[in-house]
Amino acid sequence: MTLNSSGGVDTRVTRLFGLVRFGVTQNFELRLDSPAYNQSRVRVNGHSVTDSGYGDLEVGAKWHLFDNQGARPSFALIPSVILPTGQKGFTADDPIYQLNAMAEWNLANGWGAGALAGYLNGPSGDGRYGQGTFAVSLGRSLPSPKWSAYGEAVYVTTNLAGASDSSFLGGGIKYLVSNDFQLDLSFDRSLTADSPDWLFGFGIAARF
């Protein structure tokens, strides 16, 4: 869920995402991702307009290149393409191409650190725009081994006309119900005026 309030206009966007991952080998998986349901509500001076629909389908893969060993992190590449399959108002109309690189370190005493760098190329009018995402996180397992928590900082830069760079601080908590089932909660607070004020997330992960 995304919440934003600016200039007397309150905006709330709710998305229900689905991600399916299929392991081809120990180090390579295929991924299908989509905001299967979107709802946008804009409220101005006590009057609101609500729209809903399904979003675009993202097709991608994850290639795990090597494991964490000493100072060397665990490292993976995640390329994907977002296909314009969504309903009007919830589609980009043309393909969006993405490449993310993820690094993770297992530290002492249950601590862990991560970093992400990503690039997105999407449609904008008659041309294309670029967007870079950079994020760092620090997490730790809690006294109960089933619980863990983390904090994160995210910076997004873009050359999309009319848009500005944005940054967020946030965190989350995870609960491992079993080796095959996990729940998580997350939040992020914007540090820039032109970004959504708050982002909230609730996730369910299951392995079959």
N, C-alpha and C positions, 0 to 999 in steps of 0.2 A: 504494500500500500504506500502511495506517495501523497503527502499533504503539502499544500502550498497556499499562502495567503499574501496577497500583494495588491495595493491600490484598491482595496474594497472588494476584491475578487477572491473568493475561496475556491480552490480546486482540489479535488480528491480523485486519485486514479487507483483502482483496485485491479490487480492482475492475479490470475490463477495459472501458475506455470506447471508444465509437465515435462520431465526430462527422463528419457529412456536411454540407458547405456548398455551396449552389448560388447563383451570382451571377445575379440578375435584371437588374440594371443595374450600372453602374460603382460606384454608391454604396449599393446595397441587395442583401442576400443573405438567403436562407432557410436555416434550420439545423435539423437533426435530430440529437439527442444522446441517448445512453443508456448506462448501465453494463450492457453486454450480458451480462456474467458477474460475479457476486459470490461471494466465499467468506468466511465468518466463522468464526474459530476461537477458542474461549474455553478457556483452560487453567487449572485450579484444582487445586493439590496433586498435580500429576503426571497428572491426568486431563483429557482434552480432549473438547470437543464441537464438531463441524464442521457447518456448514450452507452450502448454496450455491443459487444461482438467478439468474435475470435480473431486472434492475431496471426502473424506470419510464422511459417515453419522454418526452423533452423536445422540444417543438416551439417554435421561436422565429425571430427575424430579427435582422439587424444593419443599422442605418442609419447610414452614415457621413455626418456633417453638414458637416464642413469639414476642410481640411488644416492642418498646422502652418505658421504664417507668423509669424516673429518670436516674440513672447511668447505669441501665441495658439496653443494646442495643436491637434493633430489630435484630433477629437472624434467619438465614436460612441455610440449608444444600442442596447442589446441587451435587448429584452423577450422573455419566454418563458413557457410554461406547462408544468409537469411533470404528465403524465397518469398516473393510477394503473393502469398496465398490467403492473407487475411481479408476481413470485411472492410468496407469503406470506413475511413476514419481510424482504422487500426492496422493499416498496411503502409509499407514504404513505397509501393507501386513498382519499384525496381529492386533488383538484388542488392544486398548489403554483404560485403566481404569483411571477415574478421580474422585476425591472428593474435592469439594470446600466448605468452610464455610465462610459465609458473616455476618458481624455485621455492623449496622448503628445506628447513634445517631442523633436525631433532637436537634439542639442547639438553643440558643437565637438569635434574630434579623435576622432570615432567614439563619443562618449557619447550616451546616450539616457535619458530619464526617463519614467515613467508613473504614473498614478494611477487608481484605480477606486473608485467608490462604488456600492453595490448594496443593494437591499431585497428581502426575500423574505417572502411571506405564506403560511403553511402550516397544515394541520389539527392540532389538538391536543385530543383527547378530544371534547367536544361543542362546542368553539369553534375559534378560530384563534389563531395566534401570529405575531409579527413578528420578523424578524432583519435586522440591518444589517451590511454588510461594507465595510470601508475598507482599502485597500491602496495602498502606494507602492513603486516599484521604480526601480532605477538600474542601467543596463547599459552595456557597452562592447564593441565589436568587438576581437578579439585580433589579434596581429601577422599571422596568417593570416586573410584576409577571410572564409574559410569558417567560422571559429569566433567565437563571442561568448559572453559570460558576464554574469550579472546577480545582484543581491541584492534581496531584498524584505522588507517588513514588513507584516503583516496583523493587523487587529483585527476581531473579530466580537462584536457585542452582540446579545442576545436577551432576550425576555420569556417564553420558553417555561418553563413550570413545571418546576422541578427542574433546570434548566440554568443555567449561568453564562456570563459573557462570557469570551472566550478571545483569545489573541494568539500570533503566531508570527513567527519570524525564519528566513529561508532564502535559497536562491539556486538557481542552475542554470547549465547550459552547453548551448549549441546548436551543432550542426554541420550546415552546409548542404552536403549531398552534391551536389546540383545545383539549378538554379533551380526544380525541381519536386519536390524530395524533401529532407526535413529530419529529423534525429534530435535528441532533447533528453533531458537528465537533470535532475531537480530534487529538492530536499529542503527540509523545513521542520522546525524544532524548536519545540516548545511552550514558552511562557514562563509558562503558568498551570497550576495543579495539576489542574484538572478537564478539561483538553483531552487529546487523544491526544498521546503523547510525541513521536512522529516521524511524518512523512508523506514518502513517497518516490514518485517518479514517473518513468516512462520513456515517451517519446512518439515516434510516427512520424507525419509529415505528408507527404501526397502530393497533388499537383495534377494533375488530368486535363483 
